[in-house]
Structure formats: structure tokens, C-alpha cells
Amino acid sequence: MKNLSNLLIARGPVSRWVVGALMMLPLFMTGCQDPPEACFAVDATVVDQNFPVLFSNCSVFQQQGYSWDFGDGTTSTATSPVHRFSEQGEYLVALTSLANNSVNDDTYSEIIKVAQRRFGTLLVQGLPEDNNGTPWDAASNPDVKVTFTNQATTTLEYTTAIQPDFNVNNDLSISGAGANFELKPATYLIEVFDDDSGSEELMASFTINLDDFIPDETQSFNLSDGGSSLGITYELF
């Protein structure tokens, strides 16, 4: 039995033209494809060390897949990978959208800064003057202690040194008290105590979830508890 091409050729010049057109069609369609355009988006260009970062692929006209280079010696071929950077620094993350012909490959890149948050200063405002009408201290103003407790592990993350007596009508500012204290991604209970010889009375408390907090150039956050407020600044290092 003759194949289709032979049958068409046997019918004359017009059939030969049809066969030629059919044979050229795949090449024509490939040549008309738009070349890939690589694109990705990320929630932030400043991220925490070891924090999972989702790279959302927004490329168009993809033909042969993707090639990711995270700049830290690791790669991926996933469409939208999740990556953790284990070391601090700046990384050039590049996504290449692969074409049928490597000449038409397209690459998009962006610098990601990987850092840790280090406690800088703390400012407490509007502390209550007494404990529900009872003076904090019988003979003096309160001594203040501030604790950061990681609720996930119930371990004490950082405690200031006991502060000198101060007038609660003024603001309490602590600068550099936590020079080596890293604000890791976690949920923190921050409590302000009147601490007298080991006897603690709670003056104010605040909660912040740093699991969902993205570090940025503002490098600060503010919390409130009734009439009290807490401002914390941090450094990226």
C-alpha cells in the first residue's frame, strides 16, 4: 500500500505543492513562536537567613522549561521554587526561561539581601503610674525589667539588666541593651515588669509575630497595649 505522500504525489503538481506545505508547517509554526520572556516576583528583596522564600514565576511564552540560579551555588528547574539562604550576604538570583533554540533563552535577575535582625533600641511610653491604685514600690520608683519570650519554645530570649529607679511619668528608653540579641522569626511575648528583689509585677505586655514580619529599610515596629506603647528599632547584619 502506498503511503499518503506517494498517493498525493501521484495525483500531480498540485498535490506535490500540498505535500510540501504540510511538511513545512511545523517549521513555520516553530518560527512564529514568541521568544520566552523571563520574570519572577518575590515578597521582599531583604529576607531572613534560613527563611523560606517563594519565588513566583511570572514568565510568558515558556517553551522548554526553567533554570534557576540562586547565586549561592544551588540551582533549580522548578517553576516557582521555595529557597532558603543559609548564609548572610547579597545574592544575584537569576531565572532563565528556556527556548526551543538556546539563542532565544531569556534571563531575568534580581539581588536578594539575606540578613538577620539585631535588637537596637527599645522605647516604652505610657507605662501605668501604679498597679491598680497601689504604688509600684513603697519607698521608691519602679525598677524595670523587659523580657522577650519565644512562645514557640517557651524559652527566655533576652532580659535587660534591671534599670535604675525612674519616674514612670517619663518614657523608658533602652539603647544597645541587646547588642547580641537576634530577633529571629518567631512569636514573641514582650513583658515589662516592676522588679524589686525578685518580686515582679507586670506593667505592660505586647505580642508580635515575626514569622510573618518581613525586614525592610524602615527597621522598626511599634506595638500598643492599652495606654502603653512599645517601639523597637533593629539593625540588619
MDAnalysis code that builds the backbone (N, CA, C; Angstrom):
import MDAnalysis as mda
import numpy as np

u = mda.Universe.empty(711, n_residues=237, atom_resindex=np.repeat(np.arange(237), 3), trajectory=True)
u.add_TopologyAttr("name", ["N", "CA", "C"] * 237)
u.add_TopologyAttr("resid", np.arange(1, 238))
u.add_TopologyAttr("resname", ["MET", "LYS", "ASN", "LEU", "SER", "ASN", "LEU", "LEU", "ILE", "ALA", "ARG", "GLY", "PRO", "VAL", "SER", "ARG", "TRP", "VAL", "VAL", "GLY", "ALA", "LEU", "MET", "MET", "LEU", "PRO", "LEU", "PHE", "MET", "THR", "GLY", "CYS", "GLN", "ASP", "PRO", "PRO", "GLU", "ALA", "CYS", "PHE", "ALA", "VAL", "ASP", "ALA", "THR", "VAL", "VAL", "ASP", "GLN", "ASN", "PHE", "PRO", "VAL", "LEU", "PHE", "SER", "ASN", "CYS", "SER", "VAL", "PHE", "GLN", "GLN", "GLN", "GLY", "TYR", "SER", "TRP", "ASP", "PHE", "GLY", "ASP", "GLY", "THR", "THR", "SER", "THR", "ALA", "THR", "SER", "PRO", "VAL", "HIS", "ARG", "PHE", "SER", "GLU", "GLN", "GLY", "GLU", "TYR", "LEU", "VAL", "ALA", "LEU", "THR", "SER", "LEU", "ALA", "ASN", "ASN", "SER", "VAL", "ASN", "ASP", "ASP", "THR", "TYR", "SER", "GLU", "ILE", "ILE", "LYS", "VAL", "ALA", "GLN", "ARG", "ARG", "PHE", "GLY", "THR", "LEU", "LEU", "VAL", "GLN", "GLY", "LEU", "PRO", "GLU", "ASP", "ASN", "ASN", "GLY", "THR", "PRO", "TRP", "ASP", "ALA", "ALA", "SER", "ASN", "PRO", "ASP", "VAL", "LYS", "VAL", "THR", "PHE", "THR", "ASN", "GLN", "ALA", "THR", "THR", "THR", "LEU", "GLU", "TYR", "THR", "THR", "ALA", "ILE", "GLN", "PRO", "ASP", "PHE", "ASN", "VAL", "ASN", "ASN", "ASP", "LEU", "SER", "ILE", "SER", "GLY", "ALA", "GLY", "ALA", "ASN", "PHE", "GLU", "LEU", "LYS", "PRO", "ALA", "THR", "TYR", "LEU", "ILE", "GLU", "VAL", "PHE", "ASP", "ASP", "ASP", "SER", "GLY", "SER", "GLU", "GLU", "LEU", "MET", "ALA", "SER", "PHE", "THR", "ILE", "ASN", "LEU", "ASP", "ASP", "PHE", "ILE", "PRO", "ASP", "GLU", "THR", "GLN", "SER", "PHE", "ASN", "LEU", "SER", "ASP", "GLY", "GLY", "SER", "SER", "LEU", "GLY", "ILE", "THR", "TYR", "GLU", "LEU", "PHE"])
u.atoms.positions = np.array([
    [0.848, -1.194, 0.000],
    [0.000, 0.000, 0.000],
    [0.878, 1.237, 0.000],
    [0.529, 2.168, -0.850],
    [1.303, 3.389, -0.920],
    [0.979, 4.277, 0.284],
    [2.012, 5.011, 0.737],
    [1.728, 5.935, 1.833],
    [1.056, 7.189, 1.305],
    [0.650, 8.069, 2.245],
    [-0.112, 9.264, 1.873],
    [0.654, 10.151, 0.922],
    [1.969, 10.329, 1.175],
    [2.774, 11.202, 0.327],
    [2.795, 10.687, -1.097],
    [2.960, 9.373, -1.267],
    [3.020, 8.813, -2.601],
    [1.692, 8.961, -3.329],
    [0.622, 8.787, -2.545],
    [-0.695, 8.943, -3.160],
    [-0.909, 10.363, -3.648],
    [-0.484, 11.346, -2.799],
    [-0.675, 12.737, -3.186],
    [0.216, 13.099, -4.361],
    [1.461, 12.614, -4.331],
    [2.383, 12.928, -5.418],
    [1.873, 12.352, -6.726],
    [1.259, 11.187, -6.631],
    [0.771, 10.537, -7.848],
    [-0.336, 11.325, -8.517],
    [-0.978, 12.213, -7.823],
    [-2.100, 12.953, -8.376],
    [-1.673, 14.210, -9.136],
    [-0.398, 14.571, -9.128],
    [0.017, 15.664, -9.983],
    [0.658, 16.809, -9.245],
    [0.998, 17.925, -9.954],
    [1.728, 19.066, -9.385],
    [1.032, 19.717, -8.201],
    [-0.272, 19.832, -8.239],
    [-0.984, 20.482, -7.127],
    [-0.809, 19.680, -5.853],
    [-0.912, 18.380, -5.970],
    [-0.739, 17.532, -4.793],
    [0.666, 17.647, -4.245],
    [1.659, 17.752, -5.120],
    [3.033, 17.922, -4.651],
    [3.170, 19.214, -3.840],
    [2.483, 20.244, -4.260],
    [2.535, 21.524, -3.534],
    [1.915, 21.377, -2.148],
    [0.803, 20.640, -2.078],
    [0.132, 20.424, -0.788],
    [1.044, 19.659, 0.159],
    [1.703, 18.612, -0.351],
    [2.611, 17.825, 0.484],
    [3.742, 18.696, 1.006],
    [4.311, 19.537, 0.155],
    [5.398, 20.414, 0.582],
    [4.950, 21.372, 1.659],
    [3.738, 21.903, 1.506],
    [3.222, 22.836, 2.513],
    [3.027, 22.148, 3.847],
    [2.502, 20.923, 3.797],
    [2.291, 20.181, 5.040],
    [3.609, 19.880, 5.741],
    [4.630, 19.569, 4.958],
    [5.932, 19.254, 5.547],
    [6.578, 20.487, 6.156],
    [6.310, 21.667, 5.609],
    [6.908, 22.901, 6.116],
    [6.135, 23.491, 7.283],
    [4.900, 23.027, 7.503],
    [4.057, 23.624, 8.521],
    [4.665, 23.608, 9.918],
    [5.239, 22.479, 10.392],
    [5.840, 22.501, 11.744],
    [6.959, 23.519, 11.864],
    [7.779, 23.646, 10.841],
    [8.860, 24.631, 10.885],
    [8.308, 26.036, 10.913],
    [7.241, 26.254, 10.141],
    [6.626, 27.582, 10.106],
    [6.059, 27.951, 11.473],
    [5.381, 26.977, 12.098],
    [4.774, 27.239, 13.413],
    [5.844, 27.493, 14.457],
    [6.944, 26.752, 14.435],
    [8.031, 26.963, 15.398],
    [8.654, 28.333, 15.217],
    [8.826, 28.734, 13.973],
    [9.457, 30.020, 13.714],
    [8.605, 31.189, 14.145],
    [7.271, 30.979, 14.218],
    [6.368, 32.068, 14.582],
    [6.154, 32.181, 16.080],
    [6.692, 31.247, 16.872],
    [6.509, 31.318, 18.315],
    [7.209, 32.541, 18.894],
    [6.527, 33.188, 19.842],
    [7.170, 34.303, 20.537],
    [8.293, 33.769, 21.414],
    [9.415, 34.461, 21.479],
    [10.507, 34.006, 22.344],
    [10.123, 34.160, 23.812],
    [10.664, 33.332, 24.679],
    [10.331, 33.423, 26.107],
    [10.714, 34.778, 26.702],
    [9.938, 35.193, 27.683],
    [10.242, 36.397, 28.462],
    [10.247, 36.000, 29.935],
    [11.424, 35.989, 30.536],
    [11.570, 35.541, 31.923],
    [11.127, 36.627, 32.890],
    [10.521, 36.193, 33.987],
    [10.040, 37.136, 35.006],
    [9.781, 36.366, 36.293],
    [10.122, 36.942, 37.434],
    [9.709, 36.366, 38.716],
    [9.482, 37.482, 39.720],
    [8.690, 37.184, 40.740],
    [8.398, 38.133, 41.805],
    [8.686, 37.472, 43.139],
    [9.072, 38.286, 44.117],
    [9.363, 37.793, 45.461],
    [8.777, 38.792, 46.453],
    [8.334, 38.304, 47.630],
    [7.674, 39.176, 48.590],
    [8.560, 40.324, 49.048],
    [9.853, 40.069, 49.163],
    [10.775, 41.108, 49.626],
    [12.164, 40.820, 49.099],
    [12.939, 41.862, 48.901],
    [14.321, 41.691, 48.465],
    [15.281, 41.699, 49.650],
    [14.745, 41.872, 50.863],
    [15.517, 41.697, 52.094],
    [14.830, 40.598, 52.884],
    [15.521, 39.495, 53.136],
    [14.898, 38.342, 53.779],
    [15.763, 37.844, 54.925],
    [15.144, 37.051, 55.792],
    [15.860, 36.469, 56.925],
    [16.700, 35.276, 56.488],
    [17.809, 35.098, 57.172],
    [18.640, 33.923, 56.960],
    [17.839, 32.668, 57.313],
    [17.893, 31.647, 56.427],
    [17.207, 30.368, 56.606],
    [15.687, 30.471, 56.534],
    [15.162, 31.598, 56.079],
    [13.716, 31.769, 55.967],
    [13.265, 31.297, 54.587],
    [12.168, 30.518, 54.490],
    [11.720, 30.038, 53.175],
    [11.209, 31.188, 52.306],
    [11.809, 31.351, 51.140],
    [11.454, 32.437, 50.229],
    [10.805, 31.836, 48.986],
    [9.593, 32.279, 48.674],
    [8.898, 31.802, 47.474],
    [9.206, 32.725, 46.303],
    [9.730, 32.141, 45.240],
    [9.976, 32.874, 44.002],
    [8.837, 32.549, 43.031],
    [7.950, 33.524, 42.814],
    [6.765, 33.319, 41.979],
    [7.100, 33.615, 40.521],
    [6.991, 32.615, 39.705],
    [7.339, 32.720, 38.289],
    [6.221, 33.432, 37.522],
    [6.553, 34.495, 36.825],
    [5.567, 35.222, 36.018],
    [6.008, 35.279, 34.551],
    [6.853, 34.343, 34.137],
    [7.355, 34.305, 32.765],
    [6.226, 34.004, 31.774],
    [6.422, 34.409, 30.528],
    [5.461, 34.113, 29.470],
    [6.194, 33.509, 28.276],
    [5.434, 32.813, 27.440],
    [5.944, 32.175, 26.216],
    [7.013, 31.120, 26.519],
    [6.856, 30.435, 27.645],
    [7.818, 29.389, 28.013],
    [7.752, 28.262, 26.993],
    [8.908, 27.710, 26.649],
    [8.968, 26.652, 25.647],
    [9.597, 25.364, 26.176],
    [10.761, 25.447, 26.813],
    [11.493, 24.250, 27.211],
    [11.790, 24.180, 28.709],
    [11.055, 24.935, 29.521],
    [11.262, 24.848, 30.957],
    [12.052, 26.024, 31.514],
    [12.502, 25.849, 32.774],
    [13.151, 26.940, 33.501],
    [14.447, 26.464, 34.158],
    [15.343, 27.410, 34.319],
    [16.591, 27.147, 35.023],
    [16.838, 28.291, 36.005],
    [16.896, 27.953, 37.313],
    [17.123, 28.943, 38.363],
    [18.554, 28.830, 38.878],
    [19.170, 29.983, 39.131],
    [20.474, 30.054, 39.796],
    [20.317, 31.031, 40.954],
    [20.423, 30.514, 42.189],
    [20.172, 31.344, 43.364],
    [21.393, 32.139, 43.817],
    [22.501, 31.986, 43.138],
    [23.682, 32.775, 43.465],
    [24.465, 32.268, 44.644],
    [24.009, 31.184, 45.275],
    [24.704, 30.616, 46.433],
    [25.238, 29.217, 46.134],
    [25.327, 28.902, 44.842],
    [25.825, 27.598, 44.449],
    [24.746, 26.555, 44.238],
    [23.470, 26.925, 44.418],
    [22.375, 25.985, 44.226],
    [21.519, 26.423, 43.046],
    [20.849, 25.444, 42.429],
    [20.018, 25.689, 41.257],
    [18.701, 24.935, 41.389],
    [17.788, 25.202, 40.467],
    [16.505, 24.505, 40.458],
    [15.909, 24.571, 39.058],
    [15.081, 23.581, 38.737],
    [14.332, 23.599, 37.478],
    [12.829, 23.697, 37.750],
    [12.444, 23.931, 39.000],
    [11.025, 24.062, 39.340],
    [10.457, 25.332, 38.719],
    [9.153, 25.365, 38.579],
    [8.517, 26.562, 38.014],
    [8.596, 27.729, 38.992],
    [8.120, 27.519, 40.218],
    [8.147, 28.560, 41.253],
    [8.727, 27.950, 42.528],
    [10.033, 27.920, 42.658],
    [10.660, 27.223, 43.793],
    [10.587, 28.020, 45.096],
    [10.732, 27.284, 46.204],
    [10.929, 27.873, 47.527],
    [12.377, 27.618, 47.913],
    [13.080, 28.660, 48.350],
    [14.510, 28.516, 48.622],
    [14.858, 29.166, 49.952],
    [15.801, 28.564, 50.659],
    [16.343, 29.126, 51.905],
    [17.812, 29.472, 51.681],
    [18.204, 30.661, 52.086],
    [19.604, 31.075, 52.023],
    [20.226, 30.829, 53.396],
    [21.251, 29.994, 53.443],
    [21.838, 29.597, 54.728],
    [22.888, 30.576, 55.231],
    [23.363, 31.459, 54.370],
    [24.397, 32.402, 54.771],
    [23.931, 33.832, 54.489],
    [24.407, 34.762, 55.302],
    [24.101, 36.168, 55.086],
    [24.865, 36.687, 53.863],
    [24.350, 37.748, 53.280],
    [25.024, 38.345, 52.141],
    [24.029, 38.793, 51.085],
    [24.543, 39.200, 49.944],
    [23.716, 39.597, 48.816],
    [23.883, 38.584, 47.691],
    [22.772, 38.135, 47.131],
    [22.796, 37.087, 46.109],
    [22.058, 37.561, 44.863],
    [22.675, 37.346, 43.711],
    [22.028, 37.639, 42.441],
    [21.284, 36.383, 42.007],
    [19.956, 36.428, 42.117],
    [19.118, 35.296, 41.740],
    [18.688, 35.480, 40.293],
    [18.935, 34.467, 39.463],
    [18.649, 34.561, 38.030],
    [17.723, 33.429, 37.599],
    [16.704, 33.787, 36.830],
    [15.797, 32.817, 36.218],
    [15.962, 32.887, 34.705],
    [16.247, 31.740, 34.093],
    [16.330, 31.656, 32.637],
    [15.158, 30.840, 32.123],
    [14.374, 31.449, 31.233],
    [13.285, 30.747, 30.565],
    [13.834, 30.197, 29.253],
    [13.778, 28.883, 29.110],
    [14.459, 28.208, 28.013],
    [13.589, 28.146, 26.760],
    [14.194, 28.504, 25.638],
    [13.506, 28.464, 24.355],
    [13.847, 27.175, 23.619],
    [13.139, 26.924, 22.524],
    [13.474, 25.774, 21.679],
    [14.877, 25.905, 21.114],
    [15.288, 27.146, 20.888],
    [16.634, 27.460, 20.420],
    [17.315, 28.277, 21.509],
    [18.450, 27.833, 22.023],
    [19.108, 28.495, 23.152],
    [19.444, 29.951, 22.871],
    [19.510, 30.307, 21.594],
    [19.787, 31.701, 21.243],
    [18.681, 32.607, 21.770],
    [17.460, 32.062, 21.876],
    [16.313, 32.854, 22.313],
    [15.997, 32.718, 23.794],
    [16.860, 32.030, 24.556],
    [16.671, 31.971, 26.002],
    [16.627, 33.388, 26.578],
    [15.819, 33.572, 27.622],
    [15.727, 34.900, 28.242],
    [15.961, 34.768, 29.744],
    [16.735, 35.701, 30.310],
    [17.092, 35.644, 31.734],
    [16.664, 36.918, 32.442],
    [16.074, 36.738, 33.616],
    [15.704, 37.857, 34.496],
    [16.401, 37.643, 35.833],
    [16.945, 38.687, 36.427],
    [17.670, 38.537, 37.693],
    [17.337, 39.674, 38.651],
    [17.527, 39.393, 39.933],
    [17.272, 40.376, 40.978],
    [18.170, 40.063, 42.176],
    [18.630, 41.115, 42.861],
    [19.502, 40.934, 44.025],
    [18.639, 40.728, 45.273],
    [18.942, 39.674, 46.019],
    [18.268, 39.380, 47.278],
    [19.284, 39.554, 48.411],
    [18.929, 40.364, 49.396],
    [19.798, 40.575, 50.557],
    [19.323, 39.687, 51.695],
    [20.229, 38.876, 52.217],
    [19.915, 37.961, 53.306],
    [20.573, 38.490, 54.578],
    [19.761, 38.732, 55.598],
    [20.284, 39.373, 56.800],
    [19.585, 38.817, 58.037],
    [20.064, 39.228, 59.185],
    [19.422, 38.935, 60.458],
    [19.059, 40.270, 61.115],
    [18.018, 40.234, 61.944],
    [17.619, 41.430, 62.683],
    [18.280, 41.407, 64.058],
    [18.992, 42.441, 64.363],
    [19.625, 42.548, 65.675],
    [18.972, 43.692, 66.439],
    [18.588, 43.414, 67.667],
    [17.920, 44.400, 68.512],
    [18.756, 45.670, 68.617],
    [18.111, 46.816, 68.450],
    [18.819, 48.089, 68.536],
    [18.416, 48.890, 69.759],
    [17.213, 49.451, 69.739],
    [16.725, 50.238, 70.874],
    [15.278, 49.872, 71.173],
    [14.881, 50.157, 72.397],
    [13.514, 49.921, 72.832],
    [13.011, 51.170, 73.539],
    [11.798, 51.578, 73.210],
    [11.195, 52.754, 73.838],
    [9.798, 52.394, 74.309],
    [9.579, 52.466, 75.632],
    [8.260, 52.215, 76.205],
    [7.660, 53.551, 76.618],
    [6.445, 53.795, 76.188],
    [5.759, 55.030, 76.528],
    [4.428, 54.717, 77.197],
    [4.034, 55.606, 78.111],
    [2.725, 55.484, 78.744],
    [2.615, 54.349, 79.735],
    [3.698, 54.022, 80.436],
    [3.598, 52.995, 81.470],
    [2.675, 53.470, 82.586],
    [1.885, 52.577, 83.157],
    [0.984, 52.984, 84.247],
    [1.771, 53.469, 85.461],
    [1.204, 54.428, 86.155],
    [1.912, 55.000, 87.314],
    [1.848, 54.083, 88.530],
    [0.876, 53.189, 88.591],
    [0.766, 52.280, 89.730],
    [0.087, 51.000, 89.276],
    [0.009, 50.063, 90.187],
    [-0.613, 48.778, 89.915],
    [-2.038, 48.799, 90.443],
    [-2.966, 49.291, 89.616],
    [-4.376, 49.399, 90.001],
    [-4.564, 50.176, 91.299],
    [-3.870, 51.293, 91.389],
    [-4.007, 52.159, 92.551],
    [-2.982, 51.913, 93.632],
    [-2.266, 50.815, 93.546],
    [-1.241, 50.512, 94.540],
    [0.115, 50.927, 93.979],
    [0.897, 51.709, 94.750],
    [2.221, 52.128, 94.241],
    [3.075, 50.924, 93.868],
    [3.857, 51.113, 92.838],
    [4.744, 50.027, 92.432],
    [5.719, 49.677, 93.555],
    [6.338, 50.672, 94.137],
    [7.290, 50.450, 95.229],
    [6.881, 51.329, 96.401],
    [7.012, 50.776, 97.591],
    [6.613, 51.543, 98.776],
    [7.513, 52.738, 98.999],
    [8.808, 52.586, 98.749],
    [9.731, 53.655, 99.105],
    [10.452, 54.251, 97.903],
    [10.227, 53.739, 96.728],
    [10.967, 54.238, 95.565],
    [10.166, 54.026, 94.297],
    [10.675, 54.569, 93.232],
    [10.068, 54.328, 91.924],
    [10.440, 52.919, 91.449],
    [9.746, 52.413, 90.408],
    [9.990, 51.022, 89.999],
    [11.347, 50.804, 89.339],
    [11.858, 49.612, 89.550],
    [12.982, 49.103, 88.762],
    [12.354, 48.271, 87.653],
    [12.844, 48.434, 86.427],
    [12.144, 47.848, 85.284],
    [12.973, 46.763, 84.613],
    [12.301, 45.676, 84.306],
    [12.902, 44.589, 83.550],
    [12.009, 44.307, 82.343],
    [12.628, 44.074, 81.201],
    [11.889, 43.746, 79.978],
    [12.351, 42.384, 79.493],
    [11.401, 41.502, 79.217],
    [11.751, 40.171, 78.746],
    [11.146, 39.909, 77.366],
    [11.888, 39.179, 76.544],
    [11.408, 38.684, 75.261],
    [11.303, 37.170, 75.397],
    [10.117, 36.623, 75.286],
    [9.933, 35.187, 75.411],
    [9.407, 34.632, 74.095],
    [10.111, 33.626, 73.569],
    [9.690, 32.953, 72.350],
    [8.590, 31.966, 72.725],
    [7.359, 32.249, 72.313],
    [6.234, 31.418, 72.735],
    [6.274, 30.019, 72.132],
    [6.988, 29.867, 71.019],
    [7.042, 28.546, 70.395],
    [7.826, 27.566, 71.251],
    [8.846, 28.043, 71.950],
    [9.689, 27.155, 72.738],
    [9.649, 27.488, 74.227],
    [8.924, 28.526, 74.594],
    [8.794, 28.990, 75.978],
    [10.158, 29.183, 76.647],
    [11.118, 29.624, 75.872],
    [12.428, 29.927, 76.458],
    [12.622, 31.435, 76.474],
    [13.316, 31.907, 77.467],
    [13.587, 33.335, 77.596],
    [14.648, 33.732, 76.586],
    [14.288, 34.644, 75.695],
    [15.219, 35.034, 74.645],
    [16.169, 36.137, 75.094],
    [15.647, 37.089, 75.836],
    [16.512, 38.198, 76.242],
    [15.888, 38.938, 77.415],
    [16.689, 39.301, 78.388],
    [16.231, 40.083, 79.533],
    [17.184, 41.243, 79.740],
    [16.652, 42.435, 79.882],
    [17.519, 43.582, 80.136],
    [18.093, 43.480, 81.544],
    [19.156, 44.212, 81.752],
    [19.612, 44.400, 83.122],
    [18.553, 45.239, 83.849],
    [18.430, 45.034, 85.147],
    [17.453, 45.819, 85.906],
    [17.831, 47.293, 85.825],
    [16.871, 48.094, 85.478],
    [17.123, 49.513, 85.273],
    [17.131, 50.263, 86.602],
    [17.822, 51.408, 86.688],
    [17.757, 52.240, 87.885],
    [16.332, 52.736, 88.104],
    [16.051, 53.170, 89.314],
    [14.726, 53.745, 89.575],
    [14.467, 54.883, 88.603],
    [13.238, 54.977, 88.148],
    [12.908, 56.065, 87.234],
    [11.472, 56.499, 87.482],
    [11.165, 57.672, 87.003],
    [9.842, 58.231, 87.169],
    [8.953, 57.692, 86.051],
    [7.889, 56.994, 86.402],
    [7.065, 56.366, 85.380],
    [6.314, 57.385, 84.526],
    [6.333, 58.644, 84.924],
    [5.715, 59.652, 84.078],
    [6.565, 59.927, 82.838],
    [7.815, 59.482, 82.858],
    [8.703, 59.656, 81.714],
    [8.757, 58.382, 80.892],
    [9.315, 58.492, 79.688],
    [9.475, 57.323, 78.832],
    [10.668, 56.500, 79.290],
    [10.592, 55.210, 79.058],
    [11.702, 54.304, 79.345],
    [12.380, 53.974, 78.023],
    [13.652, 54.299, 77.923],
    [14.403, 54.017, 76.705],
    [15.581, 53.113, 77.033],
    [15.716, 52.054, 76.263],
    [16.829, 51.126, 76.430],
    [17.583, 51.097, 75.113],
    [18.834, 51.505, 75.144],
    [19.637, 51.557, 73.923],
    [20.805, 50.589, 74.019],
    [20.957, 49.760, 73.009],
    [22.108, 48.880, 72.954],
    [22.107, 47.783, 73.980],
    [20.998, 47.612, 74.692],
    [20.967, 46.592, 75.735],
    [21.035, 45.189, 75.156],
    [20.600, 45.051, 73.915],
    [20.610, 43.719, 73.315],
    [21.508, 43.655, 72.103],
    [22.732, 44.126, 72.242],
    [23.633, 44.224, 71.093],
    [23.824, 42.884, 70.395],
    [23.735, 41.787, 71.137],
    [23.949, 40.473, 70.537],
    [22.664, 39.654, 70.454],
    [21.528, 40.317, 70.615],
    [20.248, 39.617, 70.621],
    [19.635, 39.645, 69.231],
    [19.466, 38.468, 68.634],
    [18.894, 38.368, 67.297],
    [17.386, 38.173, 67.387],
    [16.646, 38.993, 66.655],
    [15.194, 38.860, 66.587],
    [14.859, 37.852, 65.482],
    [14.923, 36.583, 65.838],
    [14.665, 35.523, 64.873],
    [13.172, 35.452, 64.534],
    [12.830, 34.881, 63.364],
    [11.413, 34.693, 63.054],
    [10.751, 33.793, 64.089],
    [9.814, 34.327, 64.838],
    [9.116, 33.604, 65.898],
    [8.041, 34.537, 66.450],
    [7.196, 34.000, 67.314],
    [6.224, 34.827, 68.033],
    [6.798, 35.158, 69.403],
    [6.828, 36.432, 69.725],
    [7.418, 36.884, 70.985],
    [6.366, 37.516, 71.880],
    [6.439, 37.156, 73.157],
    [5.711, 37.868, 74.199],
    [6.707, 38.805, 74.867],
    [6.456, 40.099, 74.782],
    [7.359, 41.099, 75.361],
    [6.666, 41.677, 76.591],
    [7.299, 41.523, 77.756],
    [6.682, 41.956, 79.010],
    [7.578, 42.953, 79.733],
    [6.933, 43.955, 80.322],
    [7.629, 44.983, 81.097],
    [7.216, 44.802, 82.551],
    [8.195, 44.572, 83.419],
    [7.931, 44.299, 84.834],
    [8.508, 45.383, 85.732],
    [7.824, 45.599, 86.860],
    [8.458, 46.249, 88.008],
    [9.117, 45.128, 88.799],
    [10.426, 45.180, 88.898],
    [11.175, 44.086, 89.507],
    [11.883, 44.596, 90.753],
    [11.424, 44.155, 91.908],
    [12.036, 44.539, 93.183],
    [12.493, 43.302, 93.927],
    [13.796, 43.101, 93.910],
    [14.385, 41.975, 94.662],
    [13.707, 40.654, 94.317],
    [13.471, 40.458, 93.025],
    [12.887, 39.196, 92.585],
    [11.378, 39.153, 92.615],
    [10.736, 40.181, 93.139],
    [9.277, 40.234, 93.142],
    [8.831, 41.043, 91.923],
    [8.151, 40.365, 90.993],
    [7.800, 41.017, 89.727],
    [6.311, 41.342, 89.667],
    [6.029, 42.547, 89.198],
    [4.656, 42.952, 88.931],
    [4.586, 43.419, 87.480],
    [3.626, 42.868, 86.740],
    [3.516, 43.162, 85.318],
    [2.978, 44.566, 85.090],
    [3.716, 45.359, 84.303],
    [3.310, 46.722, 83.992],
    [2.653, 46.818, 82.618],
    [3.156, 46.062, 81.652],
    [2.587, 46.075, 80.298],
    [3.094, 44.852, 79.554],
    [2.334, 44.391, 78.564],
    [2.768, 43.260, 77.753],
    [2.366, 43.484, 76.295],
    [3.167, 42.939, 75.408],
    [2.970, 43.101, 73.968],
    [3.300, 41.781, 73.283],
    [2.667, 41.529, 72.146],
    [2.935, 40.315, 71.373],
    [3.189, 40.691, 69.923],
    [4.206, 40.070, 69.331],
    [4.473, 40.283, 67.910],
    [4.868, 38.970, 67.261],
    [4.351, 38.733, 66.056],
    [4.668, 37.531, 65.291],
    [5.671, 37.903, 64.211],
    [6.928, 37.534, 64.400],
    [7.964, 37.840, 63.421],
    [8.092, 36.749, 62.363],
    [7.264, 35.686, 62.466],
    [7.237, 34.685, 61.399],
    [6.764, 35.315, 60.095],
    [5.815, 36.242, 60.209],
    [5.235, 36.872, 59.027],
    [5.759, 38.283, 58.807],
    [6.730, 38.692, 59.603],
    [7.250, 40.051, 59.502],
    [8.451, 40.061, 58.565],
    [8.373, 40.889, 57.541],
    [9.439, 40.962, 56.554],
    [10.341, 42.151, 56.875],
    [11.629, 41.927, 57.085],
    [12.523, 43.061, 57.382],
    [12.621, 43.994, 56.190],
    [12.693, 45.277, 56.464],
    [12.826, 46.238, 55.373],
    [13.700, 47.391, 55.854],
    [13.786, 48.423, 55.038],
    [14.679, 49.525, 55.369],
    [14.128, 50.408, 56.490],
    [12.823, 50.242, 56.837],
    [12.258, 51.012, 57.954],
    [12.933, 50.597, 59.253],
    [13.153, 49.305, 59.399],
    [13.889, 48.736, 60.527],
    [13.299, 49.137, 61.887],
    [11.995, 49.074, 61.974],
    [11.344, 49.380, 63.251],
    [9.935, 48.809, 63.232],
    [9.370, 48.614, 64.420],
    [7.955, 48.301, 64.527],
    [7.442, 48.831, 65.853],
    [6.145, 49.094, 65.896],
    [5.513, 49.703, 67.063],
    [4.323, 48.859, 67.490],
    [4.182, 48.675, 68.812],
    [3.103, 47.890, 69.383],
    [2.398, 48.715, 70.452],
    [1.175, 48.315, 70.802],
    [0.440, 49.023, 71.842],
    [-0.261, 48.032, 72.752],
    [-0.459, 48.441, 74.001],
    [-1.168, 47.637, 74.998],
    [-1.921, 48.606, 75.893],
    [-3.192, 48.812, 75.591],
    [-3.961, 49.773, 76.365],
    [-3.386, 51.169, 76.197],
    [-2.976, 51.772, 77.298],
    [-2.404, 53.115, 77.237],
    [-0.905, 53.118, 77.022],
    [-0.282, 51.932, 76.959],
    [1.169, 51.857, 76.794],
    [1.510, 51.523, 75.344],
    [2.677, 51.968, 74.938],
    [3.149, 51.644, 73.594],
    [4.611, 51.226, 73.666],
    [5.019, 50.451, 72.685],
    [6.379, 49.943, 72.640],
    [6.920, 50.126, 71.228],
    [8.063, 50.768, 71.135],
    [8.729, 50.931, 69.851],
    [10.073, 50.233, 69.889],
    [10.350, 49.433, 68.868],
    [11.625, 48.713, 68.792],
    [12.268, 49.024, 67.450],
    [13.522, 49.373, 67.478],
    [14.298, 49.502, 66.253],
    [15.286, 48.338, 66.191],
    [15.684, 47.987, 64.982],
    [16.632, 46.886, 64.822],
    [17.613, 47.241, 63.706],
    [18.678, 46.493, 63.656],
    [19.687, 46.651, 62.612],
    [19.725, 45.376, 61.786],
    [20.022, 45.498, 60.517],
    [20.244, 44.331, 59.672],
    [21.741, 44.039, 59.636],
    [22.103, 42.813, 59.902],
    [23.536, 42.465, 59.890],
    [23.725, 41.064, 59.358],
])
